[in-house]
Amino acid sequence: MKRLYLCTCNKTIDQVLDFARIEKEMKGVFDNIEVVNDLCLKEGLEALKQSASNDDRTVIGACSSQIIGIPVKQSIKNELFTIVPLREQVAWVHTKEKKSATNKAVVLLSDAAARLDYIEPSTKFTESMVERVLVIGGGIAGVKAASDLSRLGVSVTLLEPVGLKKESYVEHYQFMSDAKALHDFLKGIQRTPSKVRRVQGTVRQLNGQMGSYEVAWASETGETFSEEYGAIIVATGAEHHLPEIAKKCRYGKSERTVLLQSLLESKRTKKRTKGRSILVAVDQHIPLTSVEGAHLLRSIRDLSLQGNTVFVAHSDIRTEDENLYRAARDSGVIFIRGSIDGVKETDPGMTCRIKNSLESLVREVTVDTVAVFPVVGPASNTNEVATVLGLNQNESGFIDIRYSKMKPVQTSRRGIFVAGNVYMPMNLTDALSSAQNAALEAFKVVRSPLKRSGWIPVIDEEQCDVCKACMDACPNDALRVIDNRIVHILAHCEFCGICVSACPTRAIEFQSHSKKSWFARLETIADMHKRLEGKKPFNFVYACSECANASIDQAGFAGKEYPAGTYVIQFPCAGMVSPIEILKGLVVGADRVILAHCPPGGCHHQTGDHLSELVVSFTRDMLQEIGQDPERVSATYMIAALPNKMQQEVGSHE
Amino acid sequence: MTKTVVVVGAGVAGIQVSQQLADLGVTVHLIERKATVGGLSAYLGKVFPTDDCALCLDACEELFSGYHRRCQYRTLLGSQKTLNLHTQTQVKSIKREGNGFSVSLRTSPRYVLLDRCVVCLECIQVCDVEVEDEYNLERSKRKAIYRPIPQGVPLAPLIDMDSCTKCSKCVEVCGVGAINLDQRAKTRTIKAEAIVLATGVEERSPIALPGYAYDKCEDVLTQRELARLLDPAGGTNGEVLRAAGEPAKSVTMILCAGSRDLSAVEYCSQACCTYSLKHAIMLRELGIDVHLCYMDLRVPPHSQHYLERAMELGVKLVRGKPDHVVVRDGRPVTVVEDTESLKRQEIKSDIVVLASPLVPHASQQEAFTVFLDAYGFSHRRNEETRVYACGTSTGPTDIPTSIAEANAVALEVYTDLMGVSK
């Protein structure tokens, strides 16, 4: 039985929309229509719970699914329902054209009724997770993550680079903190009576999936081992690299040009550098991170306090602790803003030309020694580890994370996390916090069986020619080739449907979102619109269910009105839309089809924003080719912080 | 046995730590002083480093399998079984009791019942009282019953009793009985095994720095106030207007206005360079001329693209800290010595924007002062056992660092509470 629940939202929606007419129009479509005033409240939900039976299919015409979705899902006995946001996307944004608003409500409810025929129950699954974590270490963060996980009762293997000694931790990570804090921390953590298994070796191969990754590594002697892990943490750390500026400073050509740390190391061996004039050269092309800035300030302060005259050619110095800046200045360091343009070996010493890039001022300083300040880059084995594990790297070779604002340790692969300097240079505190983040995420993966439910892609093996386009497109590594056929990995899937638009033969259909269903829905909308609004033009907005849909809802909250002849159709992700759905929209008579996605680089499923732009540009080319106006199809981003975006795209009434 | 944690402050860090703990099975009471969550971030609209909404949250496991981010306005915060959000609630005192704490709370009345309101907003329509909207620099109007932020969670409106005339029009129009004009403040005590301070920071009012003419000229703003002008959902619909009402053609920004200064706030507020650059870019995109006076541009690597973009768009960078702003013919003039060229400049502009230091909220409340250092910040792991802090309450920082810190603290709290071996 098809049921329709309409909510008036405290008798407000029906002041804009003619509910009597809606009910009359919908009578033939639904077997049962009920109108309530308070669907989101206890009594409304209770009524819904009581009246709906197991095999009903239900349309809810109320507020946005973002608000009422979860309460309804918890009250209705099955998953065969769909929600039409009559409040945010109709009543609140079309107050000036009430008749058309009612027409729009009828069109959208008819669309929802058509959709009901294609809704399937979601796929549910439970997978057990191997309760073991591999930490690929070498850095301080690795030791920390391993120790934290072990405290939580998870069994951990810490795989360190061959030949790594405990002292190397201090040597390699001088830049992260002052020596005492570093020593204290390491002393503490090495003492921790943990059950961590420590081995040395190199990762060779990775198979399997989150919850059961099979990792092979080779020991120093070349012997290979293989073991299963539920999650993996990469903490290979960072190391010092020579900056480009070193060449200009005649590093390697003149004995009077050295690396800054060599001056500091001689301090440790009691061979103090003193009474010298030193120019510290900082490469301006690579912006200093605050940890590097703090390291620079600590180093030059120490050199100055030893009785040297220290100059620094720098641009902007970031530091976490302002007192370091002050201490360096107070110790007598001379800061010169600018970059080193050239160094000449002259009789009295090294003559350095320092050019101020902003004002084209040039200064010359002659010193005894030029000290090149090294940059912190990824450790030498990062590339190898990233390749074996299949992780993306950024331009500088650091491992990429999923989303810089909210996902600090998640990599491009499910169940594999980063900790510490392997993703950017960090100070000791941030590196430890990063290690804790990674430990938390790994713990959440392995602590209990994975339970998930959602609509998934279904592959038609007869249509599939194993071209692997879907694998390349999937941002989550949820599709693989096994025995020459494409296999879907449930544990990795995010239910976005990007694979659907990537498939050139449409061998993949997403549950509840098949091509057939889109065609039926678009035709229903067009037919109903033409019946109610005659020749009045209409547009489709294909909106992703994340940012775009939120922005369109917010247009309602902010009262940003737009013309009623705009039909928003929600897709799980804009990346799921293929040229087929766009062209079908035009074929059924829409003036324009607008594909609305998350902001650039901000897709909740990683690549949907980029892919939907590609699909639109491809579709526009096709239209051009056949003599149609490509302007009828466009792509744009929408976000909740910009509730005026919808107005900008489809026009306001003015 | 389930453990209880009180998290103070529902900004990005507080929400993140609460969701993580709730996912791990801990009962969480999230206490927020204001009527809506989001803290400082809610004022900023688009935020760096990703240029999307401040309202984006990590999905919780219970409702969304924890995989991808969700919009804050989707009211998830109340939906997790073990996460209890208390808005308009202040911590009156924190007392140690055995191994735990007894936290006494006072909740001010909202006059709108959260479990009854359907958010139809009819009450706002019928309210006759109009007052200046403090959220939008008092340059637009709001009603006595209002929603402070369009995307604010909880979505239900609240009544500002100071301006309400008790005409009861809203009560009559509310068919679901959600308004109670006689609601009283409530006090309650919660027993908790741990406390997490996520009390955050706020912009310090530049009134303390008389040289910048903040109190003399309405066109001298703070960055947060500028964000309200730039917000398309704000009072000016995203137009940058002078107080007199005409569109601004030029803006001068003063960074470190009162930060890194031994006679004001000594520390660096960390986030202002980047959000100033973000605003400078948005202004340039509106065709407005921008000067930006700075000491050092401290942009973290994940936000470096803002600096590049600002330079591309022709933001004029002046290295120097302006010593004062004078008002001439009603317009602010910034006096600055450019330390690159050693020339003294006078920059006339329609609006001057100060990047005011970010100062801790916690230091203003007696209940917390015992946990704080000289600046008013707390250590992540406080010297008092089972008291933790995260986000900007440990020192000013940006959203990515706050989130990372919140996750780290969630793990520490969980590990400590579960009593696993040290």
Interface residues (C-beta under 8 A of the other chain):
Chain A: C9 N10 K11 T12 I13 N37 D38 C40 L41 K42 C63 Q66 I67 I70 R87 D148 R151 L152 G153 T192 P193 P287 T289 S290 D316 I317 R318 T319 E320 E322 N323 R337 N356 L358 E359 L361 Y403 S404 K405 M406 K407 P408 V409 M424 P425 T429 D430 L432 S433 S434 Q436 N437 A439 L440 E441 F443 K444 R452 G454 E494 E546 C547 A550 D553 Q554 F557 A558 C598 P599 P600 G601 G602 H604 H605 I639 A640 A641 L642 P643 N644
Chain B: Q20 D23 L24 G45 K46 V47 P49 T50 D51 D52 C53 A54 L55 C56 L57 D58 E61 L63 S65 G66 Y67 H68 R69 R70 C71 Y73 R74 T75 L76 S79 D115 R116 V118 V119 C120 L121 E122 P150 Q151 L155 C174 G175 V176 D231 P232 A233 N237 G238 R260 E266 Y267 C268 Q270 D296 L297 R298 V299 P300 P301 H302 Q304 L307 L317 R319 T339 E340 S341 R380 I399 P400 T401 I403 A404 E405 N407 A408 A410 L411 E412 Y414 T415 M418 V420 S421 K422
